Amino acid sequence: MDLKPDHAELQRLERALRRIPRRQREIFLAVRIDDLSYADIAERTGLTIAKVERLFARSLRNFSRNLNNPYRFWWRRW
C-alpha cells in the first residue's frame, strides 16, 4: 500500500472543503481534525448541541456533493 499522498487527490479534497459554507467548514474540521465533541464545539461557538449536529450533518452532505460534482454551483466560481 502506497502511503504517499496523491497531490491531485489532495487538491480535489481541498477544493471540496473550501466550497462548504464557513460555519459548516469550521464545525467539520473541529469534529474531524481536532476531534472535538459536539458539546465542546457548542460551548466554544455559543451554539446549541443540536445546531452543531445539524451543521455537521449538512457539512458532510455538502462535502460529499462537492466531491461528486465539483461544478454543481458553477456560477459561484466567478
HTML snippet that shows the backbone in 3Dmol.js (N, CA, C, O; Angstrom):
<script src="https://3Dmol.org/build/3Dmol-min.js"></script>
<div id="view" style="width:600px;height:400px;position:relative"></div>
<script>
const pdb = `
ATOM      1  N   MET A   1       0.837  -1.184   0.000  1.00  0.00           N
ATOM      2  CA  MET A   1       0.000   0.000   0.000  1.00  0.00           C
ATOM      3  C   MET A   1       0.882   1.248   0.000  1.00  0.00           C
ATOM      4  O   MET A   1       1.813   1.361   0.797  1.00  0.00           O
ATOM      5  N   ASP A   2       0.582   2.168  -0.891  1.00  0.00           N
ATOM      6  CA  ASP A   2       1.349   3.396  -1.031  1.00  0.00           C
ATOM      7  C   ASP A   2       0.784   4.451  -0.089  1.00  0.00           C
ATOM      8  O   ASP A   2      -0.372   4.850  -0.233  1.00  0.00           O
ATOM      9  N   LEU A   3       1.579   4.907   0.869  1.00  0.00           N
ATOM     10  CA  LEU A   3       1.125   5.912   1.828  1.00  0.00           C
ATOM     11  C   LEU A   3       1.453   7.323   1.385  1.00  0.00           C
ATOM     12  O   LEU A   3       1.099   8.282   2.071  1.00  0.00           O
ATOM     13  N   LYS A   4       2.120   7.471   0.257  1.00  0.00           N
ATOM     14  CA  LYS A   4       2.458   8.787  -0.262  1.00  0.00           C
ATOM     15  C   LYS A   4       1.181   9.461  -0.778  1.00  0.00           C
ATOM     16  O   LYS A   4       0.466   8.884  -1.598  1.00  0.00           O
ATOM     17  N   PRO A   5       0.891  10.686  -0.300  1.00  0.00           N
ATOM     18  CA  PRO A   5      -0.346  11.343  -0.735  1.00  0.00           C
ATOM     19  C   PRO A   5      -0.310  11.716  -2.215  1.00  0.00           C
ATOM     20  O   PRO A   5       0.707  12.167  -2.742  1.00  0.00           O
ATOM     21  N   ASP A   6      -1.426  11.517  -2.849  1.00  0.00           N
ATOM     22  CA  ASP A   6      -1.583  11.892  -4.250  1.00  0.00           C
ATOM     23  C   ASP A   6      -1.936  13.377  -4.300  1.00  0.00           C
ATOM     24  O   ASP A   6      -2.964  13.796  -3.770  1.00  0.00           O
ATOM     25  N   HIS A   7      -1.082  14.160  -4.937  1.00  0.00           N
ATOM     26  CA  HIS A   7      -1.261  15.608  -4.970  1.00  0.00           C
ATOM     27  C   HIS A   7      -2.607  16.004  -5.589  1.00  0.00           C
ATOM     28  O   HIS A   7      -3.281  16.897  -5.077  1.00  0.00           O
ATOM     29  N   ALA A   8      -2.991  15.360  -6.660  1.00  0.00           N
ATOM     30  CA  ALA A   8      -4.257  15.687  -7.328  1.00  0.00           C
ATOM     31  C   ALA A   8      -5.448  15.378  -6.421  1.00  0.00           C
ATOM     32  O   ALA A   8      -6.415  16.138  -6.377  1.00  0.00           O
ATOM     33  N   GLU A   9      -5.373  14.264  -5.702  1.00  0.00           N
ATOM     34  CA  GLU A   9      -6.468  13.895  -4.795  1.00  0.00           C
ATOM     35  C   GLU A   9      -6.558  14.872  -3.628  1.00  0.00           C
ATOM     36  O   GLU A   9      -7.657  15.239  -3.211  1.00  0.00           O
ATOM     37  N   LEU A  10      -5.424  15.292  -3.104  1.00  0.00           N
ATOM     38  CA  LEU A  10      -5.429  16.274  -2.021  1.00  0.00           C
ATOM     39  C   LEU A  10      -6.035  17.602  -2.490  1.00  0.00           C
ATOM     40  O   LEU A  10      -6.786  18.235  -1.748  1.00  0.00           O
ATOM     41  N   GLN A  11      -5.721  18.016  -3.691  1.00  0.00           N
ATOM     42  CA  GLN A  11      -6.294  19.250  -4.234  1.00  0.00           C
ATOM     43  C   GLN A  11      -7.806  19.117  -4.403  1.00  0.00           C
ATOM     44  O   GLN A  11      -8.550  20.055  -4.117  1.00  0.00           O
ATOM     45  N   ARG A  12      -8.256  17.961  -4.865  1.00  0.00           N
ATOM     46  CA  ARG A  12      -9.689  17.728  -5.041  1.00  0.00           C
ATOM     47  C   ARG A  12     -10.411  17.795  -3.693  1.00  0.00           C
ATOM     48  O   ARG A  12     -11.489  18.381  -3.598  1.00  0.00           O
ATOM     49  N   LEU A  13      -9.831  17.207  -2.664  1.00  0.00           N
ATOM     50  CA  LEU A  13     -10.425  17.257  -1.326  1.00  0.00           C
ATOM     51  C   LEU A  13     -10.449  18.678  -0.779  1.00  0.00           C
ATOM     52  O   LEU A  13     -11.432  19.104  -0.174  1.00  0.00           O
ATOM     53  N   GLU A  14      -9.362  19.404  -0.996  1.00  0.00           N
ATOM     54  CA  GLU A  14      -9.294  20.783  -0.513  1.00  0.00           C
ATOM     55  C   GLU A  14     -10.323  21.674  -1.213  1.00  0.00           C
ATOM     56  O   GLU A  14     -10.964  22.507  -0.572  1.00  0.00           O
ATOM     57  N   ARG A  15     -10.479  21.498  -2.521  1.00  0.00           N
ATOM     58  CA  ARG A  15     -11.484  22.286  -3.255  1.00  0.00           C
ATOM     59  C   ARG A  15     -12.890  21.988  -2.741  1.00  0.00           C
ATOM     60  O   ARG A  15     -13.700  22.897  -2.565  1.00  0.00           O
ATOM     61  N   ALA A  16     -13.170  20.713  -2.504  1.00  0.00           N
ATOM     62  CA  ALA A  16     -14.490  20.325  -1.992  1.00  0.00           C
ATOM     63  C   ALA A  16     -14.713  20.921  -0.611  1.00  0.00           C
ATOM     64  O   ALA A  16     -15.820  21.354  -0.291  1.00  0.00           O
ATOM     65  N   LEU A  17     -13.682  20.944   0.195  1.00  0.00           N
ATOM     66  CA  LEU A  17     -13.799  21.502   1.545  1.00  0.00           C
ATOM     67  C   LEU A  17     -13.996  23.013   1.516  1.00  0.00           C
ATOM     68  O   LEU A  17     -14.761  23.558   2.312  1.00  0.00           O
ATOM     69  N   ARG A  18     -13.316  23.682   0.611  1.00  0.00           N
ATOM     70  CA  ARG A  18     -13.450  25.145   0.508  1.00  0.00           C
ATOM     71  C   ARG A  18     -14.845  25.579   0.061  1.00  0.00           C
ATOM     72  O   ARG A  18     -15.260  26.703   0.345  1.00  0.00           O
ATOM     73  N   ARG A  19     -15.558  24.719  -0.622  1.00  0.00           N
ATOM     74  CA  ARG A  19     -16.897  25.070  -1.113  1.00  0.00           C
ATOM     75  C   ARG A  19     -17.976  24.944  -0.039  1.00  0.00           C
ATOM     76  O   ARG A  19     -19.115  25.362  -0.252  1.00  0.00           O
ATOM     77  N   ILE A  20     -17.627  24.377   1.101  1.00  0.00           N
ATOM     78  CA  ILE A  20     -18.583  24.271   2.206  1.00  0.00           C
ATOM     79  C   ILE A  20     -18.692  25.647   2.867  1.00  0.00           C
ATOM     80  O   ILE A  20     -17.675  26.319   3.044  1.00  0.00           O
ATOM     81  N   PRO A  21     -19.888  26.076   3.232  1.00  0.00           N
ATOM     82  CA  PRO A  21     -20.022  27.364   3.935  1.00  0.00           C
ATOM     83  C   PRO A  21     -19.125  27.420   5.177  1.00  0.00           C
ATOM     84  O   PRO A  21     -18.871  26.405   5.826  1.00  0.00           O
ATOM     85  N   ARG A  22     -18.657  28.619   5.487  1.00  0.00           N
ATOM     86  CA  ARG A  22     -17.649  28.824   6.526  1.00  0.00           C
ATOM     87  C   ARG A  22     -17.997  28.154   7.852  1.00  0.00           C
ATOM     88  O   ARG A  22     -17.177  27.407   8.386  1.00  0.00           O
ATOM     89  N   ARG A  23     -19.182  28.397   8.395  1.00  0.00           N
ATOM     90  CA  ARG A  23     -19.550  27.831   9.702  1.00  0.00           C
ATOM     91  C   ARG A  23     -19.556  26.307   9.651  1.00  0.00           C
ATOM     92  O   ARG A  23     -19.074  25.652  10.575  1.00  0.00           O
ATOM     93  N   GLN A  24     -20.099  25.743   8.578  1.00  0.00           N
ATOM     94  CA  GLN A  24     -20.116  24.286   8.422  1.00  0.00           C
ATOM     95  C   GLN A  24     -18.693  23.738   8.317  1.00  0.00           C
ATOM     96  O   GLN A  24     -18.377  22.696   8.893  1.00  0.00           O
ATOM     97  N   ARG A  25     -17.845  24.442   7.585  1.00  0.00           N
ATOM     98  CA  ARG A  25     -16.455  24.008   7.413  1.00  0.00           C
ATOM     99  C   ARG A  25     -15.723  24.013   8.757  1.00  0.00           C
ATOM    100  O   ARG A  25     -14.967  23.089   9.059  1.00  0.00           O
ATOM    101  N   GLU A  26     -15.948  25.051   9.558  1.00  0.00           N
ATOM    102  CA  GLU A  26     -15.302  25.127  10.868  1.00  0.00           C
ATOM    103  C   GLU A  26     -15.737  23.971  11.764  1.00  0.00           C
ATOM    104  O   GLU A  26     -14.912  23.382  12.462  1.00  0.00           O
ATOM    105  N   ILE A  27     -17.013  23.649  11.747  1.00  0.00           N
ATOM    106  CA  ILE A  27     -17.511  22.548  12.566  1.00  0.00           C
ATOM    107  C   ILE A  27     -17.006  21.217  12.025  1.00  0.00           C
ATOM    108  O   ILE A  27     -16.615  20.344  12.799  1.00  0.00           O
ATOM    109  N   PHE A  28     -17.010  21.055  10.726  1.00  0.00           N
ATOM    110  CA  PHE A  28     -16.488  19.836  10.105  1.00  0.00           C
ATOM    111  C   PHE A  28     -15.040  19.594  10.531  1.00  0.00           C
ATOM    112  O   PHE A  28     -14.685  18.484  10.930  1.00  0.00           O
ATOM    113  N   LEU A  29     -14.213  20.621  10.448  1.00  0.00           N
ATOM    114  CA  LEU A  29     -12.806  20.481  10.808  1.00  0.00           C
ATOM    115  C   LEU A  29     -12.624  20.255  12.305  1.00  0.00           C
ATOM    116  O   LEU A  29     -11.738  19.507  12.718  1.00  0.00           O
ATOM    117  N   ALA A  30     -13.456  20.897  13.116  1.00  0.00           N
ATOM    118  CA  ALA A  30     -13.363  20.705  14.562  1.00  0.00           C
ATOM    119  C   ALA A  30     -13.689  19.265  14.941  1.00  0.00           C
ATOM    120  O   ALA A  30     -13.054  18.698  15.831  1.00  0.00           O
ATOM    121  N   VAL A  31     -14.671  18.672  14.275  1.00  0.00           N
ATOM    122  CA  VAL A  31     -15.048  17.285  14.573  1.00  0.00           C
ATOM    123  C   VAL A  31     -14.025  16.318  13.998  1.00  0.00           C
ATOM    124  O   VAL A  31     -13.551  15.428  14.703  1.00  0.00           O
ATOM    125  N   ARG A  32     -13.681  16.481  12.729  1.00  0.00           N
ATOM    126  CA  ARG A  32     -12.833  15.506  12.041  1.00  0.00           C
ATOM    127  C   ARG A  32     -11.338  15.669  12.313  1.00  0.00           C
ATOM    128  O   ARG A  32     -10.630  14.672  12.456  1.00  0.00           O
ATOM    129  N   ILE A  33     -10.853  16.889  12.387  1.00  0.00           N
ATOM    130  CA  ILE A  33      -9.416  17.109  12.551  1.00  0.00           C
ATOM    131  C   ILE A  33      -9.051  17.302  14.024  1.00  0.00           C
ATOM    132  O   ILE A  33      -8.124  16.669  14.529  1.00  0.00           O
ATOM    133  N   ASP A  34      -9.787  18.180  14.707  1.00  0.00           N
ATOM    134  CA  ASP A  34      -9.465  18.486  16.105  1.00  0.00           C
ATOM    135  C   ASP A  34     -10.045  17.466  17.078  1.00  0.00           C
ATOM    136  O   ASP A  34      -9.709  17.477  18.262  1.00  0.00           O
ATOM    137  N   ASP A  35     -10.916  16.583  16.586  1.00  0.00           N
ATOM    138  CA  ASP A  35     -11.520  15.517  17.394  1.00  0.00           C
ATOM    139  C   ASP A  35     -12.274  16.065  18.612  1.00  0.00           C
ATOM    140  O   ASP A  35     -12.198  15.502  19.704  1.00  0.00           O
ATOM    141  N   LEU A  36     -12.999  17.168  18.408  1.00  0.00           N
ATOM    142  CA  LEU A  36     -13.799  17.755  19.482  1.00  0.00           C
ATOM    143  C   LEU A  36     -15.190  17.141  19.487  1.00  0.00           C
ATOM    144  O   LEU A  36     -15.698  16.722  18.448  1.00  0.00           O
ATOM    145  N   SER A  37     -15.787  17.091  20.641  1.00  0.00           N
ATOM    146  CA  SER A  37     -17.157  16.592  20.749  1.00  0.00           C
ATOM    147  C   SER A  37     -18.128  17.710  20.355  1.00  0.00           C
ATOM    148  O   SER A  37     -17.758  18.882  20.288  1.00  0.00           O
ATOM    149  N   TYR A  38     -19.373  17.317  20.097  1.00  0.00           N
ATOM    150  CA  TYR A  38     -20.383  18.318  19.778  1.00  0.00           C
ATOM    151  C   TYR A  38     -20.555  19.289  20.938  1.00  0.00           C
ATOM    152  O   TYR A  38     -20.741  20.487  20.725  1.00  0.00           O
ATOM    153  N   ALA A  39     -20.494  18.779  22.165  1.00  0.00           N
ATOM    154  CA  ALA A  39     -20.645  19.637  23.347  1.00  0.00           C
ATOM    155  C   ALA A  39     -19.502  20.650  23.434  1.00  0.00           C
ATOM    156  O   ALA A  39     -19.736  21.816  23.753  1.00  0.00           O
ATOM    157  N   ASP A  40     -18.278  20.221  23.156  1.00  0.00           N
ATOM    158  CA  ASP A  40     -17.134  21.141  23.179  1.00  0.00           C
ATOM    159  C   ASP A  40     -17.290  22.232  22.122  1.00  0.00           C
ATOM    160  O   ASP A  40     -17.037  23.408  22.385  1.00  0.00           O
ATOM    161  N   ILE A  41     -17.702  21.831  20.947  1.00  0.00           N
ATOM    162  CA  ILE A  41     -17.883  22.803  19.863  1.00  0.00           C
ATOM    163  C   ILE A  41     -19.009  23.775  20.211  1.00  0.00           C
ATOM    164  O   ILE A  41     -18.886  24.979  19.986  1.00  0.00           O
ATOM    165  N   ALA A  42     -20.097  23.255  20.755  1.00  0.00           N
ATOM    166  CA  ALA A  42     -21.220  24.116  21.149  1.00  0.00           C
ATOM    167  C   ALA A  42     -20.780  25.140  22.182  1.00  0.00           C
ATOM    168  O   ALA A  42     -21.160  26.308  22.103  1.00  0.00           O
ATOM    169  N   GLU A  43     -19.990  24.715  23.136  1.00  0.00           N
ATOM    170  CA  GLU A  43     -19.512  25.623  24.179  1.00  0.00           C
ATOM    171  C   GLU A  43     -18.610  26.711  23.593  1.00  0.00           C
ATOM    172  O   GLU A  43     -18.700  27.876  23.979  1.00  0.00           O
ATOM    173  N   ARG A  44     -17.751  26.325  22.670  1.00  0.00           N
ATOM    174  CA  ARG A  44     -16.813  27.287  22.070  1.00  0.00           C
ATOM    175  C   ARG A  44     -17.493  28.263  21.119  1.00  0.00           C
ATOM    176  O   ARG A  44     -17.077  29.416  21.011  1.00  0.00           O
ATOM    177  N   THR A  45     -18.534  27.810  20.432  1.00  0.00           N
ATOM    178  CA  THR A  45     -19.177  28.659  19.425  1.00  0.00           C
ATOM    179  C   THR A  45     -20.409  29.388  19.933  1.00  0.00           C
ATOM    180  O   THR A  45     -20.861  30.353  19.317  1.00  0.00           O
ATOM    181  N   GLY A  46     -20.958  28.927  21.062  1.00  0.00           N
ATOM    182  CA  GLY A  46     -22.184  29.532  21.578  1.00  0.00           C
ATOM    183  C   GLY A  46     -23.433  28.974  20.925  1.00  0.00           C
ATOM    184  O   GLY A  46     -24.526  29.506  21.118  1.00  0.00           O
ATOM    185  N   LEU A  47     -23.284  27.920  20.162  1.00  0.00           N
ATOM    186  CA  LEU A  47     -24.426  27.266  19.528  1.00  0.00           C
ATOM    187  C   LEU A  47     -24.948  26.167  20.447  1.00  0.00           C
ATOM    188  O   LEU A  47     -24.279  25.774  21.403  1.00  0.00           O
ATOM    189  N   THR A  48     -26.144  25.678  20.150  1.00  0.00           N
ATOM    190  CA  THR A  48     -26.648  24.526  20.883  1.00  0.00           C
ATOM    191  C   THR A  48     -26.024  23.256  20.310  1.00  0.00           C
ATOM    192  O   THR A  48     -25.532  23.248  19.181  1.00  0.00           O
ATOM    193  N   ILE A  49     -26.048  22.203  21.087  1.00  0.00           N
ATOM    194  CA  ILE A  49     -25.512  20.929  20.610  1.00  0.00           C
ATOM    195  C   ILE A  49     -26.296  20.446  19.398  1.00  0.00           C
ATOM    196  O   ILE A  49     -25.716  19.909  18.454  1.00  0.00           O
ATOM    197  N   ALA A  50     -27.618  20.638  19.422  1.00  0.00           N
ATOM    198  CA  ALA A  50     -28.453  20.222  18.294  1.00  0.00           C
ATOM    199  C   ALA A  50     -28.072  20.991  17.025  1.00  0.00           C
ATOM    200  O   ALA A  50     -28.048  20.416  15.937  1.00  0.00           O
ATOM    201  N   LYS A  51     -27.777  22.277  17.160  1.00  0.00           N
ATOM    202  CA  LYS A  51     -27.382  23.078  15.996  1.00  0.00           C
ATOM    203  C   LYS A  51     -26.035  22.607  15.450  1.00  0.00           C
ATOM    204  O   LYS A  51     -25.843  22.540  14.236  1.00  0.00           O
ATOM    205  N   VAL A  52     -25.109  22.282  16.343  1.00  0.00           N
ATOM    206  CA  VAL A  52     -23.811  21.764  15.914  1.00  0.00           C
ATOM    207  C   VAL A  52     -23.997  20.452  15.157  1.00  0.00           C
ATOM    208  O   VAL A  52     -23.369  20.239  14.120  1.00  0.00           O
ATOM    209  N   GLU A  53     -24.855  19.576  15.670  1.00  0.00           N
ATOM    210  CA  GLU A  53     -25.127  18.304  14.995  1.00  0.00           C
ATOM    211  C   GLU A  53     -25.705  18.534  13.604  1.00  0.00           C
ATOM    212  O   GLU A  53     -25.300  17.875  12.646  1.00  0.00           O
ATOM    213  N   ARG A  54     -26.650  19.467  13.489  1.00  0.00           N
ATOM    214  CA  ARG A  54     -27.258  19.750  12.187  1.00  0.00           C
ATOM    215  C   ARG A  54     -26.238  20.325  11.210  1.00  0.00           C
ATOM    216  O   ARG A  54     -26.204  19.941  10.040  1.00  0.00           O
ATOM    217  N   LEU A  55     -25.410  21.244  11.694  1.00  0.00           N
ATOM    218  CA  LEU A  55     -24.403  21.839  10.812  1.00  0.00           C
ATOM    219  C   LEU A  55     -23.357  20.819  10.380  1.00  0.00           C
ATOM    220  O   LEU A  55     -22.872  20.864   9.250  1.00  0.00           O
ATOM    221  N   PHE A  56     -23.010  19.904  11.276  1.00  0.00           N
ATOM    222  CA  PHE A  56     -22.058  18.865  10.902  1.00  0.00           C
ATOM    223  C   PHE A  56     -22.671  17.940   9.851  1.00  0.00           C
ATOM    224  O   PHE A  56     -22.007  17.568   8.884  1.00  0.00           O
ATOM    225  N   ALA A  57     -23.921  17.578  10.040  1.00  0.00           N
ATOM    226  CA  ALA A  57     -24.599  16.726   9.056  1.00  0.00           C
ATOM    227  C   ALA A  57     -24.671  17.429   7.698  1.00  0.00           C
ATOM    228  O   ALA A  57     -24.457  16.799   6.662  1.00  0.00           O
ATOM    229  N   ARG A  58     -24.965  18.706   7.698  1.00  0.00           N
ATOM    230  CA  ARG A  58     -25.005  19.466   6.440  1.00  0.00           C
ATOM    231  C   ARG A  58     -23.621  19.551   5.797  1.00  0.00           C
ATOM    232  O   ARG A  58     -23.484  19.472   4.577  1.00  0.00           O
ATOM    233  N   SER A  59     -22.602  19.713   6.639  1.00  0.00           N
ATOM    234  CA  SER A  59     -21.246  19.791   6.094  1.00  0.00           C
ATOM    235  C   SER A  59     -20.847  18.476   5.430  1.00  0.00           C
ATOM    236  O   SER A  59     -20.195  18.480   4.386  1.00  0.00           O
ATOM    237  N   LEU A  60     -21.233  17.356   6.027  1.00  0.00           N
ATOM    238  CA  LEU A  60     -20.948  16.055   5.416  1.00  0.00           C
ATOM    239  C   LEU A  60     -21.659  15.917   4.075  1.00  0.00           C
ATOM    240  O   LEU A  60     -21.075  15.453   3.097  1.00  0.00           O
ATOM    241  N   ARG A  61     -22.922  16.324   4.040  1.00  0.00           N
ATOM    242  CA  ARG A  61     -23.688  16.246   2.797  1.00  0.00           C
ATOM    243  C   ARG A  61     -23.066  17.137   1.722  1.00  0.00           C
ATOM    244  O   ARG A  61     -22.897  16.713   0.579  1.00  0.00           O
ATOM    245  N   ASN A  62     -22.728  18.369   2.091  1.00  0.00           N
ATOM    246  CA  ASN A  62     -22.146  19.297   1.121  1.00  0.00           C
ATOM    247  C   ASN A  62     -20.770  18.833   0.656  1.00  0.00           C
ATOM    248  O   ASN A  62     -20.444  18.948  -0.525  1.00  0.00           O
ATOM    249  N   PHE A  63     -19.973  18.316   1.564  1.00  0.00           N
ATOM    250  CA  PHE A  63     -18.647  17.819   1.198  1.00  0.00           C
ATOM    251  C   PHE A  63     -18.769  16.670   0.206  1.00  0.00           C
ATOM    252  O   PHE A  63     -18.050  16.618  -0.792  1.00  0.00           O
ATOM    253  N   SER A  64     -19.675  15.764   0.487  1.00  0.00           N
ATOM    254  CA  SER A  64     -19.895  14.630  -0.406  1.00  0.00           C
ATOM    255  C   SER A  64     -20.377  15.090  -1.776  1.00  0.00           C
ATOM    256  O   SER A  64     -19.895  14.609  -2.802  1.00  0.00           O
ATOM    257  N   ARG A  65     -21.312  16.006  -1.792  1.00  0.00           N
ATOM    258  CA  ARG A  65     -21.808  16.528  -3.073  1.00  0.00           C
ATOM    259  C   ARG A  65     -20.706  17.230  -3.849  1.00  0.00           C
ATOM    260  O   ARG A  65     -20.604  17.077  -5.066  1.00  0.00           O
ATOM    261  N   ASN A  66     -19.881  18.000  -3.146  1.00  0.00           N
ATOM    262  CA  ASN A  66     -18.791  18.714  -3.812  1.00  0.00           C
ATOM    263  C   ASN A  66     -17.765  17.759  -4.394  1.00  0.00           C
ATOM    264  O   ASN A  66     -17.196  18.024  -5.453  1.00  0.00           O
ATOM    265  N   LEU A  67     -17.526  16.656  -3.711  1.00  0.00           N
ATOM    266  CA  LEU A  67     -16.581  15.667  -4.243  1.00  0.00           C
ATOM    267  C   LEU A  67     -17.123  14.997  -5.489  1.00  0.00           C
ATOM    268  O   LEU A  67     -16.381  14.745  -6.438  1.00  0.00           O
ATOM    269  N   ASN A  68     -18.413  14.709  -5.490  1.00  0.00           N
ATOM    270  CA  ASN A  68     -19.021  14.010  -6.622  1.00  0.00           C
ATOM    271  C   ASN A  68     -19.251  14.913  -7.815  1.00  0.00           C
ATOM    272  O   ASN A  68     -19.181  14.461  -8.958  1.00  0.00           O
ATOM    273  N   ASN A  69     -19.523  16.178  -7.566  1.00  0.00           N
ATOM    274  CA  ASN A  69     -19.801  17.111  -8.653  1.00  0.00           C
ATOM    275  C   ASN A  69     -19.202  18.470  -8.300  1.00  0.00           C
ATOM    276  O   ASN A  69     -19.908  19.329  -7.772  1.00  0.00           O
ATOM    277  N   PRO A  70     -17.918  18.684  -8.580  1.00  0.00           N
ATOM    278  CA  PRO A  70     -17.269  19.924  -8.171  1.00  0.00           C
ATOM    279  C   PRO A  70     -17.814  21.178  -8.840  1.00  0.00           C
ATOM    280  O   PRO A  70     -17.551  22.287  -8.375  1.00  0.00           O
ATOM    281  N   TYR A  71     -18.566  21.021  -9.925  1.00  0.00           N
ATOM    282  CA  TYR A  71     -19.091  22.200 -10.623  1.00  0.00           C
ATOM    283  C   TYR A  71     -20.597  22.340 -10.424  1.00  0.00           C
ATOM    284  O   TYR A  71     -21.289  22.913 -11.267  1.00  0.00           O
ATOM    285  N   ARG A  72     -21.098  21.822  -9.320  1.00  0.00           N
ATOM    286  CA  ARG A  72     -22.524  21.879  -9.033  1.00  0.00           C
ATOM    287  C   ARG A  72     -23.017  23.324  -9.001  1.00  0.00           C
ATOM    288  O   ARG A  72     -24.102  23.624  -9.497  1.00  0.00           O
ATOM    289  N   PHE A  73     -22.222  24.211  -8.421  1.00  0.00           N
ATOM    290  CA  PHE A  73     -22.565  25.632  -8.373  1.00  0.00           C
ATOM    291  C   PHE A  73     -21.575  26.395  -9.228  1.00  0.00           C
ATOM    292  O   PHE A  73     -20.791  27.192  -8.715  1.00  0.00           O
ATOM    293  N   TRP A  74     -21.607  26.159 -10.497  1.00  0.00           N
ATOM    294  CA  TRP A  74     -20.640  26.734 -11.407  1.00  0.00           C
ATOM    295  C   TRP A  74     -20.641  28.266 -11.371  1.00  0.00           C
ATOM    296  O   TRP A  74     -19.600  28.881 -11.606  1.00  0.00           O
ATOM    297  N   TRP A  75     -21.785  28.893 -11.084  1.00  0.00           N
ATOM    298  CA  TRP A  75     -21.877  30.349 -11.090  1.00  0.00           C
ATOM    299  C   TRP A  75     -21.129  30.965  -9.901  1.00  0.00           C
ATOM    300  O   TRP A  75     -20.849  32.164  -9.917  1.00  0.00           O
ATOM    301  N   ARG A  76     -20.798  30.174  -8.868  1.00  0.00           N
ATOM    302  CA  ARG A  76     -20.063  30.700  -7.727  1.00  0.00           C
ATOM    303  C   ARG A  76     -18.556  30.790  -7.993  1.00  0.00           C
ATOM    304  O   ARG A  76     -17.812  31.341  -7.182  1.00  0.00           O
ATOM    305  N   ARG A  77     -18.122  30.260  -9.105  1.00  0.00           N
ATOM    306  CA  ARG A  77     -16.680  30.272  -9.401  1.00  0.00           C
ATOM    307  C   ARG A  77     -16.174  31.663  -9.749  1.00  0.00           C
ATOM    308  O   ARG A  77     -14.969  31.906  -9.674  1.00  0.00           O
ATOM    309  N   TRP A  78     -17.051  32.581 -10.128  1.00  0.00           N
ATOM    310  CA  TRP A  78     -16.612  33.911 -10.540  1.00  0.00           C
ATOM    311  C   TRP A  78     -17.058  34.961  -9.591  1.00  0.00           C
ATOM    312  O   TRP A  78     -16.770  36.140  -9.795  1.00  0.00           O
TER     313      TRP A  78
END
`;
const viewer = $3Dmol.createViewer("view");
viewer.addModel(pdb, "pdb");
viewer.setStyle({}, {cartoon: {color: "spectrum"}});
viewer.zoomTo();
viewer.render();
</script>
